[in-house]
Amino acid sequence: MAAALTATAAVAPAVPASAASCSNPGQPVNVGTHDNYLQGLALVAPCNVWAVGFFNNGTANQTLVERWKDGSWTHVASPNPGGSKRPDELYGVATSGSNAWAVGDTSTGAALETLVLRWNGTAWTRVPSPNPGGHARRNVLYAVTALSGSNAWAVGYFFDGTAFQTLVLHWDGGSWKRVPSPNPGGHAENDVLFGIAAISSSNAWAVGYTADGTLHQTLVLHWDGSAWKRVPSPSPGGPHHHDYLEGVSATSASNAWAVGDFSGAETPNQTLVERWNGTAWKIVPSPDPGGSDQLNTLNGVSATSATDVWAAGYYEGSTSDQTLLLRWNGSSWKQMPSPNPAGSVHLALVEVVGIAATSAWAVGSWTDNSVSRTLAARCC
């Protein structure tokens, strides 16, 4: 799920879907000779983006931060509190003005702690963040969004000793604090948040899954300015199967999108797209290019308006996995061309972000049965 992969695409000034094309904006930096993954993307400007993830140094995963600016990718130094022999990973990134936030986890050796990094215009530094599961259990952040320098949200989960519980943190300009969030599964079942999107100080969405025994159902939470509350959301796989939401994006009180996948009785996971119309979350039909007998999944979504939305993920092809990039044109979802490097066995686009309507960005990774490498796409 989001912990494994997350994709990012960004959108610019409105171009008819049929006219958009996607290309490789140069190979993102791969550090060392081992696995490299990009998990999140944030836009500063159409030609200025941050991408985060992790790479393996031969012993442990280390934080990976890259920036596309002035026509090329640059590796930017980032903290690794766990040191070179313990895992440090980044899954999400967000920007607000000159500030940027990146979130993930760091290993203490005994457990995982939340990891929050901040860009101050010169360097990435760690900022203290809560670990409600304690320092002997898992605490993980998967996504972050920022409204201003004094208003940001991050989500993930922590382990309470029995099950995973939703974790929501808020930045008030001075510190990160935990905000109470629903756990429909209670203290005996897992509840996890993978995505976060905020429109204003009184309107934000978080998505993930809630467990019922061994089964997973979609989970959508809404912030109304005073509390996080669960909002009903479809789980098309039914009560005996698995439904996940991994990404969310919103542009107004009546236009929000969430993506993920669901599994049926006899079929692998299929793409899942849900839309908030101001009253309820409804399923919107979406392509499954791999077919009903192959896995199709969406990891990220980015909306710039009610008629321009992007979603990214991957699907199982006849001989290898293929990147999947979809675009909503106001009436239906269409598959867009996306890069699939020759010789690749597994590919995925993981997170999506949008701006006004001139371009779209996506990042992820690809594997040739030997080493995983970073992957990026830009659509115009």
Residue pairs with C-beta under 8 A, 6 or more apart in sequence:
1 192
1 194
1 244
1 246
2 91
2 142
2 143
2 194
2 195
2 246
2 299
3 91
3 140
3 142
5 37
5 39
5 299
5 314
5 348
5 350
5 364
5 365
6 39
6 40
6 91
6 92
6 142
6 246
6 247
6 299
6 300
6 350
6 351
6 364
7 41
7 299
7 300
7 312
7 313
7 348
7 349
7 350
7 351
7 352
7 362
7 363
7 364
8 38
8 40
8 41
8 42
8 51
8 300
8 302
8 312
8 349
8 350
8 351
8 352
8 353
8 361
8 362
8 363
9 41
9 300
9 302
9 310
9 311
9 312
9 325
9 349
9 351
9 352
9 353
9 354
9 360
9 361
9 362
9 377
9 379
10 41
10 43
10 46
10 49
10 302
10 310
10 352
10 353
10 354
10 355
10 359
10 360
10 361
10 362
11 302
11 304
11 308
11 309
11 310
11 353
11 354
11 355
11 356
11 357
11 359
11 360
12 46
12 354
12 355
12 356
12 357
12 358
12 359
12 360
12 380
13 356
13 357
13 358
14 305
14 307
14 308
14 356
14 357
15 357
15 358
15 380
16 329
17 327
17 329
17 334
17 336
20 327
20 336
20 360
20 379
20 380
21 337
21 379
21 380
22 325
22 336
22 337
22 338
22 339
22 360
22 362
22 377
22 378
22 379
23 339
23 377
23 378
23 379
23 380
24 339
24 376
24 377
24 378
25 68
25 361
25 376
25 377
25 378
26 68
26 71
26 72
26 73
26 376
27 73
27 373
27 374
27 376
28 38
28 51
28 66
28 68
28 73
28 363
28 374
28 375
28 376
29 36
29 66
29 73
29 74
29 75
29 374
30 36
30 55
30 373
30 374
31 55
31 57
31 62
31 64
31 75
32 55
32 56
32 57
32 58
33 58
33 371
34 55
34 56
34 57
34 58
34 371
35 55
35 56
35 371
35 372
36 53
36 54
36 55
36 56
36 64
36 365
36 371
36 372
36 373
36 374
37 53
37 54
37 55
37 64
37 364
37 365
37 372
37 374
38 51
38 52
38 53
38 64
38 66
38 350
38 363
38 364
38 365
38 374
38 375
38 376
39 52
39 53
39 54
39 89
39 90
39 91
39 92
39 350
39 351
39 363
40 51
40 52
40 53
40 90
40 91
40 92
40 93
40 102
40 143
40 350
40 351
40 363
41 49
41 50
41 51
41 52
41 93
41 351
41 352
41 353
41 361
41 362
41 363
42 49
42 50
42 93
42 94
42 95
42 100
42 353
43 49
43 95
43 353
43 354
43 355
43 361
44 50
44 95
44 100
45 355
46 355
46 358
46 359
47 68
47 69
47 70
47 71
48 67
48 68
48 69
49 67
49 68
49 69
49 361
50 65
50 66
50 67
50 93
50 95
50 100
50 102
50 119
51 65
51 66
51 67
51 68
51 73
51 93
51 363
51 374
51 376
52 63
52 64
52 65
52 66
52 78
52 90
52 91
52 92
52 93
52 102
52 104
53 64
53 89
53 90
53 91
53 363
53 365
53 374
54 61
54 62
54 63
54 64
54 87
54 88
54 89
54 90
54 104
55 61
55 62
55 64
56 62
57 84
59 84
59 85
60 82
60 84
60 85
60 86
60 87
60 88
60 107
61 87
61 88
61 89
62 80
62 84
62 87
62 88
63 78
63 79
63 80
63 88
63 89
63 90
63 102
63 104
63 115
63 117
64 75
64 78
64 90
65 75
65 76
65 77
65 78
65 90
65 102
65 117
65 124
66 73
66 74
66 75
66 76
66 374
67 73
67 74
67 76
68 74
68 376
73 376
76 124
77 123
77 124
78 90
78 102
78 117
78 124
79 88
79 117
79 124
79 125
79 126
80 88
80 106
81 88
81 106
81 113
81 115
81 126
82 88
82 106
82 107
82 108
82 109
86 106
86 107
86 108
86 109
87 105
87 106
87 107
87 112
88 104
88 105
88 106
88 107
88 115
89 104
89 105
89 106
89 115
90 102
90 103
90 104
90 115
90 117
91 103
91 104
91 140
91 141
91 142
91 143
92 102
92 103
92 104
92 141
92 142
92 143
92 144
92 154
92 351
93 100
93 101
93 102
93 103
93 144
94 100
94 101
94 144
94 145
94 146
94 152
95 101
95 146
96 146
96 147
96 148
96 149
96 152
97 148
97 149
98 121
99 118
99 119
99 120
99 121
99 146
99 149
100 118
100 119
101 116
101 117
101 118
101 119
101 144
101 146
101 152
101 154
101 171
102 116
102 117
102 118
102 119
102 124
102 144
103 114
103 115
103 116
103 117
103 141
103 142
103 143
103 144
103 154
103 156
104 115
104 140
104 141
104 142
105 112
105 113
105 114
105 115
105 138
105 139
105 140
105 141
106 112
106 113
106 114
106 115
107 113
108 135
110 135
110 136
111 133
111 134
111 135
111 136
111 137
111 138
111 139
112 137
112 138
112 139
112 140
113 131
113 135
113 139
114 129
114 130
114 131
114 139
114 140
114 141
114 154
114 156
114 167
114 169
115 126
115 129
115 141
116 126
116 127
116 128
116 129
116 141
116 144
116 154
116 169
116 176
117 124
117 125
117 126
117 127
118 124
118 125
118 126
118 127
127 176
128 175
128 176
129 141
129 154
129 169
129 176
130 139
130 169
130 176
130 177
130 178
131 139
131 158
132 139
132 158
132 160
132 165
132 167
132 178
133 139
133 158
133 159
133 160
133 161
133 165
137 158
137 159
137 160
137 161
138 157
138 158
138 159
138 164
139 156
139 157
139 158
139 159
139 167
140 156
140 157
140 158
140 167
141 154
141 155
141 156
141 167
141 169
142 155
142 156
142 157
142 193
142 194
142 195
143 154
143 155
143 156
143 193
143 194
143 195
143 196
144 152
144 153
144 154
144 155
144 196
145 152
145 153
145 154
145 196
145 197
145 198
145 204
146 152
146 153
146 171
146 198
147 198
147 200
147 201
149 173
150 171
150 172
150 173
151 170
151 171
151 172
151 173
151 198
151 201
152 170
152 171
153 168
153 169
153 170
153 171
153 196
153 198
153 204
153 206
153 223
154 168
154 169
154 171
154 176
154 196
155 166
155 167
155 168
155 169
155 193
155 194
155 195
155 196
155 206
155 208
156 167
156 192
156 193
157 164
157 165
157 166
157 167
157 190
157 191
157 192
157 193
157 208
158 164
158 165
158 167
159 165
160 187
162 187
162 188
163 185
163 186
163 187
163 188
163 189
163 190
163 191
163 211
164 190
164 191
164 192
165 183
165 187
165 191
166 181
166 182
166 183
166 191
166 192
166 193
166 206
166 208
166 219
166 221
167 178
167 181
167 193
168 178
168 179
168 180
168 181
168 193
168 206
168 221
168 228
169 176
169 177
169 178
169 179
170 176
170 177
170 178
170 179
179 228
180 227
180 228
181 193
181 206
181 221
181 228
182 191
182 221
182 228
182 229
182 230
183 191
183 210
184 191
184 210
184 219
184 230
185 191
185 210
185 211
185 212
189 210
189 211
189 212
189 213
190 209
190 210
190 211
190 216
191 208
191 209
191 210
191 211
191 219
192 208
192 209
192 219
193 206
193 207
193 208
193 219
193 221
194 207
194 208
194 209
194 244
194 245
194 246
194 247
194 260
195 205
195 206
195 207
195 208
195 245
195 246
195 247
195 248
195 258
195 300
196 204
196 205
196 206
196 207
196 248
197 204
197 205
197 206
197 248
197 249
197 250
197 256
198 204
198 205
198 223
198 250
199 250
199 251
199 252
199 253
201 225
202 223
202 224
202 225
203 222
203 223
203 224
203 225
203 250
203 253
204 222
204 223
205 220
205 221
205 222
205 223
205 248
205 250
205 256
205 258
205 276
206 220
206 221
206 222
206 223
206 228
206 248
207 218
207 219
207 220
207 221
207 233
207 245
207 246
207 247
207 248
207 258
207 260
208 219
208 244
208 245
208 246
209 216
209 217
209 218
209 219
209 243
209 244
209 245
210 216
210 217
210 218
210 219
211 217
212 239
215 239
215 240
215 241
215 242
216 242
216 243
216 244
217 235
217 239
217 243
218 233
218 234
218 235
218 243
218 244
218 245
218 258
218 260
218 272
218 274
219 230
219 233
219 245
220 230
220 231
220 232
220 233
220 245
220 248
220 258
220 281
221 228
221 229
221 230
221 231
222 228
222 229
222 230
222 231
231 281
232 280
232 281
233 245
233 258
233 274
233 281
234 274
234 281
234 282
234 283
235 243
235 262
236 243
236 262
236 264
236 272
236 283
237 243
237 262
237 263
237 264
238 264
238 265
240 265
241 262
241 263
241 264
241 265
242 262
242 263
242 269
243 260
243 261
243 262
243 263
243 272
244 260
244 261
244 262
244 272
245 258
245 259
245 260
245 272
245 274
246 259
246 260
246 261
246 298
246 299
246 300
247 258
247 259
247 260
247 298
247 299
247 300
247 301
247 311
247 351
247 352
248 256
248 257
248 258
248 259
248 301
249 256
249 257
249 301
249 302
249 303
249 309
249 352
249 354
250 256
250 257
250 276
250 303
251 303
251 304
251 305
251 306
252 306
253 278
254 276
254 277
254 278
255 275
255 276
255 277
255 278
255 303
255 305
255 306
256 275
256 276
256 303
257 273
257 274
257 275
257 276
257 301
257 303
257 309
257 311
257 328
258 273
258 274
258 275
258 276
258 281
258 301
259 271
259 272
259 273
259 274
259 286
259 298
259 299
259 300
259 301
259 311
259 313
260 272
260 297
260 298
260 299
261 269
261 270
261 271
261 272
261 295
261 296
261 297
261 298
261 313
262 269
262 270
262 272
263 269
263 270
264 270
267 292
267 293
268 293
268 294
268 295
268 296
268 316
269 295
269 296
269 297
270 288
270 292
270 296
271 286
271 287
271 288
271 296
271 297
271 298
271 311
271 313
271 324
271 326
272 283
272 286
272 298
273 283
273 284
273 285
273 286
273 298
273 301
273 311
273 333
274 281
274 282
274 283
274 284
275 281
275 282
275 284
284 328
284 333
285 332
285 333
286 298
286 311
286 326
286 333
287 296
287 326
287 333
287 334
287 335
288 296
288 315
289 296
289 315
289 322
289 324
289 335
290 296
290 315
290 316
290 317
290 322
294 315
294 316
294 317
295 315
295 316
296 313
296 315
296 316
296 324
297 313
297 314
297 315
297 324
298 311
298 312
298 313
298 324
298 326
299 312
299 313
299 314
299 348
299 349
299 350
299 351
299 364
300 311
300 312
300 313
300 349
300 350
300 351
300 352
300 353
301 309
301 310
301 311
301 312
301 352
302 309
302 310
302 311
302 352
302 353
302 354
302 360
303 309
303 310
303 328
303 354
304 354
304 355
304 356
304 357
305 357
306 330
307 328
307 329
307 330
308 327
308 328
308 329
308 330
308 354
308 357
309 327
309 328
309 354
310 325
310 326
310 327
310 328
310 352
310 354
310 360
310 362
310 379
311 325
311 326
311 327
311 328
311 333
311 352
312 323
312 324
312 325
312 326
312 338
312 349
312 350
312 351
312 352
312 362
312 364
313 324
313 348
313 349
313 350
314 321
314 322
314 323
314 324
314 346
314 347
314 348
314 349
314 364
315 321
315 322
315 324
316 322
320 340
320 344
320 345
320 346
320 347
321 344
321 345
321 346
321 347
321 348
322 338
322 340
322 347
323 338
323 339
323 340
323 347
323 348
323 349
323 362
323 364
323 366
323 375
323 377
324 335
324 338
324 349
325 335
325 336
325 337
325 338
325 349
325 362
325 377
325 379
326 333
326 334
326 335
326 336
327 333
327 334
327 336
327 360
336 379
338 349
338 362
338 377
339 375
339 377
340 347
340 366
341 347
341 366
341 368
341 375
343 368
344 366
344 367
344 368
345 367
345 368
345 369
346 366
346 367
346 372
347 364
347 365
347 366
347 367
347 375
348 364
348 365
348 366
349 362
349 363
349 364
349 375
349 377
350 363
350 364
350 365
351 362
351 363
351 364
352 360
352 362
353 361
354 360
358 380
359 378
359 379
359 380
360 378
360 379
360 380
361 376
361 377
361 378
361 379
362 376
362 377
362 378
362 379
363 374
363 375
363 376
363 377
364 375
365 372
365 373
365 374
365 375
366 372
366 373
366 375
367 373
